[in-house]
Amino acid sequence: MYYLQIILGAIILTAIAVPLSNNYKAIKVKNIVAAMGAMVLFAFILLNPYVAGFFEVISAGVAKLSSATAEGTTFVFGSLFENNPFVFALNVLPLIIVMASISALLWHWRILPLVIKGFSYVCEKLFGLGGPISFGAAANIFVGQVEAPLFVRPYLSKMSKKELLILMTAGMATISGSIMIALSEVLVNQFEGINTVQHFLTASILSVPGAIMYAEIMYPSEEITHQIEDIKEEKIYSGSMDAITKGTKDGLSIAVNVAAILISVLALVSIVDGILGLLSTDLSLQKILGYIFTPISWLMGVPWSEVSGAAELLGIKIATNEFVAYIQLGSLDPALFSDRTKVIVLYALCGFANFSSVGILISGIGSMAPERIPDLIQVSGKALVGATLASCLTGLVAGLFV
């Protein structure tokens, strides 16, 4: 019955995007099959017990990174940090700053570009995409939704609407490396004994072909801007110290934005819940959104007995952001969900797909190519839907290997 549920889920989650297509007759079934195949293959490789040792090394590195960050935080905040076992502002936000600095350094040392080129080559050959859009989509695995377009900035003005849709969809269907490390700290109690770093990285990798597939469904086109060899990478940093300095500055900006958004969003959710409570004591934003996402949760492979809890988390992610949803997940009773459901939900929440991200992407990419703002606005709604569905499909695929 579980596999019948999964097959039905895969078909319906794919079919949902078809009515949003600007030319459903031009949809290529082979691209859908290729994306599904790539997602299953990547999941099989990355979630295989034989590669668990590799991720254990990464997890050990993350643990060391966390302890090293704690030393810096202790020096700055002293007893305030030492006397509080877990305070979000002191335990999570500093990790974002440190990880952003490390990412900038790895980019300057040409390590990240090499890895991203490998993934972009796969996307180019698998889907027949151009080099810049393949590179931009793949970059989202490691960097943020606004940072990734920076690497293909010279090509933004020439990209087709489909390529802009792919760029936005991939950006909202994934999370950056700095964020995934911080989120691992938030979920420690909920996922005891489970390598969350492995799952976060796998989720972002799986979501890229899923995002491309949904963009292809909603905006089928044969337009290709450039080939992979045409990419001329801009020199972003003048040296290692410059990379560390700029990376730290960027990380600080991200951390402050995350903190500010969490404060305002949680406050607004509380206000909305208060207003709804006046209408009915049993009514809340979570419950309303939960009803909407109940069938989607079941289609991902979540048992019916656990669907309502998973659906509420998906709704909170869309209305607020992934941080709020993961904080909610981390605070739940660990016995509420089965191990499979926990992993499915972790994957489904892994992405920047929410209403505020639409504005962030339009303004971010629009600042690099102002003449494309009307096109970005035109495809933004499809990008949000595609990114949400891509994350849900990723959760479905991940559930097969738990």
C-alpha positions as CSV (number, residue, x, y, z in Angstrom):
1,M,0.0,0.0,0.0
2,Y,2.9,2.4,0.8
3,Y,4.3,2.0,-2.7
4,L,0.9,2.5,-4.3
5,Q,0.6,5.7,-2.3
6,I,4.0,6.8,-3.5
7,I,3.3,6.0,-7.2
8,L,0.0,7.9,-6.9
9,G,1.7,10.8,-5.1
10,A,4.5,11.1,-7.8
11,I,1.9,11.2,-10.6
12,I,-0.4,13.8,-8.9
13,L,2.4,16.0,-7.6
14,T,3.7,16.2,-11.1
15,A,0.3,16.6,-12.7
16,I,-0.6,19.6,-10.4
17,A,1.9,21.8,-12.4
18,V,0.4,20.9,-15.8
19,P,-2.6,23.4,-15.6
20,L,-0.1,26.2,-14.9
21,S,1.8,25.5,-18.1
22,N,1.8,28.2,-20.8
23,N,1.9,25.4,-23.5
24,Y,1.1,22.0,-22.1
25,K,1.3,20.4,-25.5
26,A,5.0,21.3,-25.6
27,I,5.8,19.5,-22.3
28,K,8.4,16.8,-22.8
29,V,7.7,13.6,-20.9
30,K,11.4,12.6,-21.3
31,N,12.4,15.6,-19.2
32,I,10.0,14.5,-16.4
33,V,11.3,10.9,-16.5
34,A,14.9,12.2,-16.6
35,A,14.3,14.4,-13.5
36,M,12.6,11.6,-11.6
37,G,15.3,9.2,-12.5
38,A,18.0,11.7,-11.4
39,M,16.3,12.3,-8.1
40,V,16.0,8.6,-7.3
41,L,19.6,7.9,-8.4
42,F,21.0,10.8,-6.3
43,A,19.0,9.6,-3.3
44,F,20.2,6.0,-3.8
45,I,23.8,7.1,-3.9
46,L,23.7,9.8,-1.2
47,L,21.5,7.8,1.3
48,N,23.3,4.6,0.8
49,P,24.8,3.1,4.0
50,Y,28.2,2.8,2.2
51,V,28.5,6.6,1.9
52,A,27.4,7.2,5.5
53,G,31.0,7.2,6.6
54,F,31.7,10.2,4.3
55,F,28.9,12.1,5.9
56,E,30.0,11.1,9.3
57,V,33.3,12.9,8.5
58,I,31.3,16.0,7.4
59,S,29.2,15.8,10.6
60,A,32.3,15.6,12.7
61,G,33.5,18.7,10.9
62,V,30.2,20.4,11.6
63,A,30.5,19.5,15.3
64,K,34.0,21.0,15.3
65,L,32.8,24.1,13.5
66,S,30.0,24.5,16.1
67,S,32.5,24.2,19.0
68,A,34.9,26.6,17.3
69,T,32.1,29.1,16.7
70,A,31.1,28.7,20.3
71,E,34.6,29.8,21.4
72,G,34.2,33.0,19.4
73,T,30.7,33.5,20.7
74,T,31.9,33.0,24.3
75,F,34.6,35.5,23.9
76,V,32.2,38.1,22.6
77,F,29.2,37.4,24.9
78,G,30.9,35.8,27.9
79,S,28.7,34.4,30.6
80,L,25.6,35.4,28.7
81,F,26.4,32.5,26.3
82,E,27.8,30.1,28.8
83,N,24.8,30.3,31.1
84,N,22.2,29.7,28.4
85,P,22.3,26.1,27.0
86,F,20.4,27.1,23.8
87,V,19.6,30.6,22.8
88,F,18.8,31.0,19.0
89,A,20.6,34.3,18.6
90,L,23.7,33.0,20.3
91,N,23.8,29.4,19.1
92,V,22.5,29.6,15.5
93,L,23.1,33.0,14.1
94,P,26.9,33.0,14.7
95,L,27.1,29.7,12.7
96,I,25.6,31.5,9.7
97,I,28.3,34.2,9.9
98,V,31.2,31.6,10.2
99,M,29.8,29.4,7.4
100,A,29.4,32.3,5.0
101,S,33.0,33.2,5.6
102,I,34.2,29.7,5.0
103,S,32.0,29.5,1.8
104,A,33.6,32.7,0.5
105,L,37.0,31.3,1.1
106,L,36.2,28.0,-0.6
107,W,35.0,29.9,-3.6
108,H,38.1,32.0,-3.8
109,W,40.2,28.8,-3.6
110,R,38.3,27.4,-6.6
111,I,36.9,24.5,-4.6
112,L,33.2,25.4,-4.8
113,P,33.2,26.4,-8.5
114,L,34.7,23.0,-9.3
115,V,32.0,21.1,-7.4
116,I,29.3,23.3,-8.8
117,K,30.6,22.9,-12.4
118,G,30.2,19.1,-11.9
119,F,26.6,19.4,-11.0
120,S,25.9,22.0,-13.7
121,Y,27.4,19.7,-16.3
122,V,24.9,16.9,-15.3
123,C,22.0,19.4,-15.5
124,E,23.2,20.6,-18.9
125,K,23.4,17.1,-20.4
126,L,20.3,15.7,-18.7
127,F,17.9,18.5,-19.6
128,G,19.6,20.2,-22.6
129,L,20.1,23.4,-20.7
130,G,22.6,26.2,-21.4
131,G,25.8,26.5,-19.3
132,P,24.9,29.7,-17.3
133,I,21.5,28.5,-16.1
134,S,22.9,25.1,-15.3
135,F,25.6,26.7,-13.3
136,G,23.2,29.2,-11.6
137,A,20.8,26.4,-10.6
138,A,23.5,24.1,-9.3
139,A,25.1,26.9,-7.3
140,N,21.9,27.0,-5.1
141,I,23.0,23.8,-3.5
142,F,25.8,25.6,-1.7
143,V,24.9,29.3,-1.6
144,G,21.8,31.4,-1.1
145,Q,19.0,32.2,-3.6
146,V,20.3,35.7,-4.1
147,E,24.0,34.8,-4.1
148,A,23.7,32.1,-6.8
149,P,22.5,34.6,-9.6
150,L,25.6,36.7,-8.8
151,F,27.8,34.0,-10.4
152,V,25.9,34.3,-13.7
153,R,25.2,38.0,-13.6
154,P,26.6,38.8,-17.1
155,Y,24.0,36.4,-18.6
156,L,20.9,37.5,-16.7
157,S,19.9,40.1,-19.3
158,K,20.0,37.5,-22.1
159,M,18.3,34.6,-20.3
160,S,14.9,33.4,-21.6
161,K,11.9,33.5,-19.4
162,K,12.2,29.7,-18.9
163,E,15.7,30.1,-17.7
164,L,14.7,32.9,-15.3
165,L,12.0,30.6,-14.0
166,I,14.5,27.8,-13.5
167,L,16.8,30.1,-11.6
168,M,14.1,31.4,-9.3
169,T,12.5,27.9,-8.7
170,A,15.9,26.3,-7.9
171,G,16.7,29.2,-5.6
172,M,13.5,28.7,-3.6
173,A,13.6,24.8,-3.7
174,T,17.0,24.7,-1.9
175,I,18.7,26.2,1.1
176,S,22.3,27.5,1.4
177,G,25.2,25.8,3.2
178,S,25.3,28.3,6.0
179,I,21.6,27.9,6.7
180,M,21.6,24.1,6.6
181,I,24.4,24.0,9.3
182,A,22.4,26.4,11.5
183,L,19.3,24.4,11.0
184,S,21.1,21.2,12.1
185,E,21.5,22.9,15.5
186,V,17.8,23.6,15.7
187,L,16.8,20.0,15.1
188,V,19.3,18.2,17.4
189,N,16.7,17.0,19.9
190,Q,14.1,16.0,17.3
191,F,16.6,14.0,15.1
192,E,18.8,12.3,17.8
193,G,21.0,9.7,16.1
194,I,20.1,11.0,12.6
195,N,22.7,12.7,10.4
196,T,20.7,15.9,9.6
197,V,23.7,17.4,7.6
198,Q,23.5,14.4,5.3
199,H,19.8,14.9,4.7
200,F,20.0,18.7,4.3
201,L,22.7,18.4,1.6
202,T,20.9,15.5,-0.1
203,A,17.7,17.5,-0.1
204,S,19.2,20.5,-1.8
205,I,20.9,18.2,-4.4
206,L,17.6,16.3,-5.1
207,S,15.6,19.5,-5.4
208,V,17.6,21.0,-8.2
209,P,16.5,18.4,-10.9
210,G,13.0,18.6,-9.4
211,A,12.9,22.4,-9.7
212,I,14.1,22.2,-13.3
213,M,11.4,19.6,-14.1
214,Y,8.6,21.8,-12.7
215,A,10.0,24.9,-14.6
216,E,10.1,22.8,-17.8
217,I,6.5,21.8,-17.2
218,M,5.2,25.3,-16.6
219,Y,7.3,27.1,-19.2
220,P,8.4,24.6,-21.9
221,S,10.8,26.2,-24.4
222,E,13.8,25.2,-26.6
223,E,15.7,28.5,-26.0
224,I,19.3,27.9,-24.8
225,T,21.4,31.0,-24.0
226,H,24.9,29.7,-23.8
227,Q,26.9,26.4,-23.5
228,I,28.8,25.4,-20.4
229,E,32.2,26.4,-21.8
230,D,31.0,29.9,-22.4
231,I,30.9,30.8,-18.7
232,K,33.5,33.3,-17.7
233,E,33.7,33.5,-14.0
234,E,34.1,36.9,-12.4
235,K,36.9,37.4,-9.9
236,I,34.8,38.2,-6.8
237,Y,37.6,38.3,-4.2
238,S,41.1,39.8,-4.4
239,G,42.6,37.4,-1.9
240,S,41.9,35.0,0.9
241,M,41.7,37.7,3.5
242,D,39.3,39.7,1.3
243,A,37.1,36.5,0.9
244,I,37.0,36.1,4.7
245,T,36.2,39.7,5.3
246,K,33.5,39.9,2.6
247,G,32.1,36.5,3.5
248,T,31.8,37.6,7.2
249,K,30.0,40.8,6.1
250,D,27.6,38.9,3.9
251,G,27.0,36.3,6.7
252,L,26.3,39.1,9.2
253,S,23.7,40.5,6.8
254,I,22.1,37.1,6.4
255,A,22.1,36.5,10.2
256,V,20.5,39.9,10.9
257,N,17.9,39.4,8.2
258,V,17.0,35.9,9.6
259,A,16.7,37.3,13.1
260,A,14.6,40.3,12.0
261,I,12.3,38.2,9.8
262,L,11.8,35.6,12.6
263,I,10.9,38.4,15.1
264,S,8.4,40.1,12.8
265,V,6.9,36.9,11.3
266,L,6.4,35.1,14.6
267,A,4.8,38.3,16.0
268,L,2.5,38.5,13.0
269,V,1.5,34.9,13.3
270,S,0.7,35.4,16.9
271,I,-1.5,38.4,16.0
272,V,-3.3,36.5,13.3
273,D,-3.8,33.6,15.8
274,G,-5.2,36.0,18.3
275,I,-7.7,37.4,15.8
276,L,-8.7,33.9,14.7
277,G,-9.1,33.0,18.4
278,L,-11.8,35.6,18.7
279,L,-13.8,33.8,16.1
280,S,-13.2,30.3,17.5
281,T,-10.9,29.0,20.3
282,D,-10.1,26.0,18.1
283,L,-9.0,28.1,15.1
284,S,-5.4,29.1,14.2
285,L,-3.2,29.8,11.2
286,Q,-1.5,26.5,11.5
287,K,-4.8,24.6,11.4
288,I,-6.1,26.5,8.4
289,L,-2.9,25.9,6.4
290,G,-2.8,22.4,7.7
291,Y,-6.2,21.6,6.1
292,I,-4.9,22.9,2.7
293,F,-1.7,20.8,2.8
294,T,-3.3,17.7,4.2
295,P,-3.6,15.9,0.8
296,I,-0.2,17.1,-0.3
297,S,1.3,15.5,2.9
298,W,-0.4,12.2,2.2
299,L,0.8,12.2,-1.4
300,M,4.4,12.5,-0.1
301,G,4.0,9.2,1.7
302,V,3.1,10.3,5.2
303,P,0.8,7.9,7.0
304,W,-2.8,9.3,7.4
305,S,-2.4,9.2,11.2
306,E,0.5,11.7,11.0
307,V,-0.7,13.8,8.1
308,S,-2.2,16.7,10.1
309,G,1.0,17.5,11.9
310,A,3.1,17.3,8.7
311,A,0.6,19.5,6.8
312,E,0.6,22.2,9.5
313,L,4.4,22.4,9.2
314,L,4.2,22.7,5.5
315,G,1.7,25.5,5.8
316,I,3.7,27.4,8.3
317,K,6.8,27.2,6.0
318,I,4.9,28.8,3.1
319,A,3.2,31.5,5.2
320,T,6.4,32.3,7.2
321,N,9.7,30.7,6.3
322,E,11.6,27.4,6.7
323,F,13.3,28.6,9.9
324,V,9.9,29.0,11.7
325,A,8.8,25.6,10.4
326,Y,12.0,23.9,11.5
327,I,11.8,25.5,15.0
328,Q,8.3,24.2,15.3
329,L,9.4,20.8,14.2
330,G,12.3,20.8,16.6
331,S,10.0,21.7,19.5
332,L,7.6,18.8,18.9
333,D,7.5,15.6,20.9
334,P,10.1,13.2,19.2
335,A,7.5,10.4,19.4
336,L,4.9,12.3,17.4
337,F,6.3,11.2,14.0
338,S,7.7,8.0,12.8
339,D,11.4,8.0,11.5
340,R,10.2,7.9,7.9
341,T,7.8,10.8,8.4
342,K,10.5,12.9,10.2
343,V,12.8,12.5,7.2
344,I,10.0,13.2,4.7
345,V,9.0,16.4,6.5
346,L,12.7,17.5,6.8
347,Y,13.1,17.2,3.0
348,A,9.7,18.8,2.3
349,L,10.6,21.8,4.5
350,C,14.1,22.2,3.0
351,G,13.8,25.2,0.7
352,F,13.3,29.0,0.7
353,A,9.8,28.7,-0.9
354,N,7.6,31.3,0.9
355,F,5.9,34.5,0.0
356,S,8.8,36.7,1.3
357,S,11.3,34.9,-0.9
358,V,9.4,35.9,-4.0
359,G,10.0,39.6,-3.1
360,I,13.7,38.9,-2.2
361,L,14.4,37.2,-5.5
362,I,12.7,39.8,-7.6
363,S,14.5,42.6,-5.9
364,G,17.8,40.7,-5.7
365,I,18.0,39.5,-9.4
366,G,16.2,42.7,-10.5
367,S,19.1,44.8,-9.0
368,M,21.5,42.9,-11.3
369,A,19.3,43.1,-14.4
370,P,16.7,45.9,-13.9
371,E,15.3,45.4,-17.5
372,R,14.2,41.8,-16.5
373,I,12.0,42.9,-13.5
374,P,8.7,42.6,-15.5
375,D,9.7,39.0,-16.6
376,L,10.7,38.1,-13.1
377,I,7.4,39.3,-11.8
378,Q,5.6,37.4,-14.5
379,V,7.2,34.0,-13.6
380,S,7.5,34.5,-9.8
381,G,4.1,32.8,-9.0
382,K,5.0,29.7,-11.0
383,A,8.4,29.7,-9.3
384,L,6.9,29.6,-5.9
385,V,4.5,26.8,-6.8
386,G,7.3,24.8,-8.6
387,A,9.7,25.2,-5.7
388,T,7.1,24.0,-3.2
389,L,6.2,21.0,-5.3
390,A,9.9,20.2,-5.9
391,S,10.6,20.1,-2.2
392,C,7.5,17.9,-1.6
393,L,8.6,15.5,-4.4
394,T,12.1,15.4,-2.8
395,G,10.4,14.3,0.5
396,L,8.6,11.6,-1.4
397,V,11.8,10.3,-3.0
398,A,13.7,10.4,0.3
399,G,11.0,8.4,2.1
400,L,11.8,5.5,-0.2
401,F,15.2,5.1,1.3
402,V,14.4,5.4,5.0
